């Protein structure tokens, strides 16, 4: 690597540091917002929630793949019955996911700081990368769980599956809340392996320094 490449890489590190700093700030704000919303929802009754969602300014939407469905006011007013406990569960899972994402941004920024100090192959950097891999594994699956629980919340709150069953549109509904995503697992294993490689590189460097 020549001097120009080194200069460009150091410039890239500065850009990445700014990006991850923005990620840390936004993740922190999102986490605090979810905590505040969870506390607020806990303090109000189901009746109040239903009245708010049935108000003229409220919109209830559901997304399936790339399709977004917005329910009519008449359907909402007739079928809406919010399950407060289920909503709080969704918010708790969402908060957990935001915290995991915040930690990923935090450790990634620490890793960039180490690179900026010309500390590349070190035991600490390897541990940072391994930690990011574990956090990514849990963050990916908690996000899938949050989306599944949100879909279940909308279905139960609008009694949608019962309505479609009575209309002879669907036969039954099943909820797949917990499932393994092998793409997430494979990416996490790859990141973890890179962390191990960094630690092995640090070991070889120490061995080389000891023999010189």
C-alpha positions in Angstrom: 0.0 0.0 0.0 1.5 3.4 -1.1 1.2 6.7 0.7 -1.8 7.8 -1.4 -3.7 4.6 -0.4 -2.8 5.1 3.3 -4.0 8.7 3.1 -7.3 7.7 1.5 -7.8 4.9 4.1 -7.3 7.4 6.9 -9.8 9.7 5.3 -12.2 6.8 5.0 -11.8 6.1 8.7 -12.8 9.7 9.5 -15.9 9.4 7.4 -16.8 6.1 8.9 -16.3 7.6 12.4 -18.8 10.4 11.6 -21.3 7.9 10.2 -21.1 5.6 13.2 -21.3 8.6 15.5 -24.6 9.6 13.8 -25.7 6.0 14.2 -25.0 6.0 17.9 -26.8 9.3 18.4 -29.9 8.2 16.4 -29.9 4.8 18.1 -29.8 6.5 21.5 -32.6 8.8 20.6 -34.7 5.9 19.2 -34.1 3.9 22.4 -35.1 6.7 24.7 -38.2 7.4 22.5 -39.2 3.7 22.7 -38.7 3.7 26.5 -40.8 6.8 26.9 -43.5 5.4 24.6 -43.6 2.1 26.6 -43.9 4.0 29.9 -46.7 6.2 28.4 -48.6 3.2 27.0 -48.3 1.5 30.4 -49.9 4.4 32.1 -53.0 4.7 29.9 -56.0 2.3 29.6 -56.9 0.2 26.6 -60.1 2.3 26.2 -58.0 5.4 25.8 -55.7 3.7 23.2 -58.7 2.5 21.2 -60.3 6.0 21.2 -57.0 7.5 20.0 -56.5 5.0 17.2 -60.2 5.4 16.2 -59.8 9.1 15.9 -60.1 10.7 12.5 -56.4 11.7 12.4 -55.2 8.1 13.1 -54.1 5.7 10.4 -53.7 1.9 10.8 -51.5 0.2 8.2 -50.1 -3.2 7.7 -47.1 -4.1 5.5 -46.7 -7.6 3.9 -43.5 -7.8 1.9 -43.6 -4.8 -0.4 -47.3 -4.2 0.0 -48.8 -1.6 2.4 -52.4 -1.9 3.4 -54.2 1.1 5.0 -57.5 0.2 6.7 -60.6 2.3 6.3 -62.1 4.3 9.2 -65.3 2.3 9.1 -63.4 -1.0 9.5 -61.2 0.3 12.3 -64.1 1.7 14.2 -66.0 -1.6 13.9 -63.2 -4.1 14.7 -60.5 -2.3 16.5 -59.8 -3.6 20.1 -56.2 -3.0 21.1 -54.5 -5.6 23.4 -52.4 -3.4 25.7 -50.2 -6.2 27.0 -49.3 -7.4 23.5 -48.5 -3.8 22.4 -46.2 -3.4 25.4 -44.5 -6.6 24.5 -43.9 -5.3 21.0 -42.4 -2.1 22.4 -40.2 -4.0 24.8 -38.8 -6.2 21.9 -38.4 -3.0 19.9 -36.4 -1.3 22.7 -34.2 -4.4 23.1 -33.5 -4.3 19.3 -32.6 -0.6 19.5 -30.2 -1.2 22.4 -28.5 -4.0 20.5 -28.2 -1.8 17.4 -26.8 1.0 19.6 -24.2 -1.4 21.0 -23.2 -2.5 17.5 -22.6 1.1 16.5 -20.7 1.8 19.7 -18.3 -1.1 19.3 -17.8 -0.4 15.6 -16.8 3.2 16.4 -14.4 1.9 19.1 -12.9 -0.4 16.4 -12.4 2.6 14.0 -10.7 4.6 16.7 -8.2 1.7 17.2 -7.6 1.7 13.4 -7.0 5.4 13.5 -4.3 4.9 16.1 -2.6 2.3 13.8 -3.7 -0.5 16.1 -5.0 -3.1 13.6 -4.2 -6.7 14.6 -4.7 -6.6 18.3 -6.5 -8.9 20.8 -8.9 -6.1 21.8 -9.9 -5.5 18.1 -10.6 -9.1 17.7 -12.8 -9.1 20.8 -14.6 -6.0 19.5 -15.4 -7.8 16.2 -16.5 -11.0 17.9 -18.8 -8.9 20.2 -20.3 -7.2 17.1 -20.9 -10.6 15.6 -22.8 -11.8 18.7 -24.8 -8.6 18.9 -25.6 -8.8 15.2 -26.9 -12.4 15.6 -29.3 -11.3 18.4 -30.2 -8.0 16.8 -31.2 -9.7 13.5 -33.4 -12.3 15.3 -35.0 -9.8 17.7 -35.9 -7.6 14.7 -37.6 -10.5 13.0 -39.4 -11.3 16.3 -40.5 -7.6 16.6 -41.9 -7.6 13.0 -43.8 -10.9 13.6 -45.2 -9.7 16.9 -46.3 -6.4 15.3 -48.1 -8.3 12.6 -49.8 -10.4 15.2 -50.7 -7.3 17.2 -52.4 -5.7 14.2 -54.2 -9.0 13.3 -55.5 -9.5 16.9 -56.3 -5.8 17.4 -58.4 -5.7 14.2 -59.7 -9.3 14.6 -58.5 -9.5 11.0 -58.1 -13.3 10.8 -61.6 -13.9 12.2 -63.0 -11.4 9.7 -61.3 -13.1 6.7 -62.3 -16.5 7.9 -65.9 -15.6 8.1 -65.7 -14.1 4.6 -64.3 -17.5 3.5 -61.1 -15.8 2.3 -58.6 -17.8 4.4 -58.8 -21.2 6.1 -56.6 -20.5 9.2 -53.9 -18.2 10.6 -50.6 -19.3 12.2 -47.9 -17.1 13.8 -44.3 -17.9 13.3 -42.7 -15.8 16.0 -39.4 -17.6 16.6 -37.4 -18.9 13.7 -33.8 -19.2 12.8 -32.6 -17.0 9.9 -29.6 -18.8 8.4 -28.6 -15.7 6.4 -28.2 -13.8 9.7 -26.4 -16.7 11.3 -24.0 -17.1 8.4 -23.1 -13.4 8.4 -22.6 -13.5 12.2 -20.3 -16.5 11.9 -18.3 -14.8 9.2 -17.9 -11.6 11.3 -16.9 -13.7 14.3 -14.4 -15.6 12.2 -12.8 -12.3 11.1 -12.5 -11.3 14.8 -10.7 -14.6 15.5 -8.4 -13.9 12.6 -7.5 -10.6 14.0 -6.7 -12.2 17.4 -4.6 -14.8 15.6 -2.8 -12.0 13.7 -2.1 -10.3 17.0 -0.7 -13.6 18.4 1.6 -14.0 15.3 2.7 -10.4 15.6 3.7 -10.9 19.2 5.5 -14.1 18.4 7.4 -12.3 15.6 8.3 -9.4 17.9 9.6 -11.8 20.6 11.9 -13.6 18.1 13.4 -10.4 16.6 
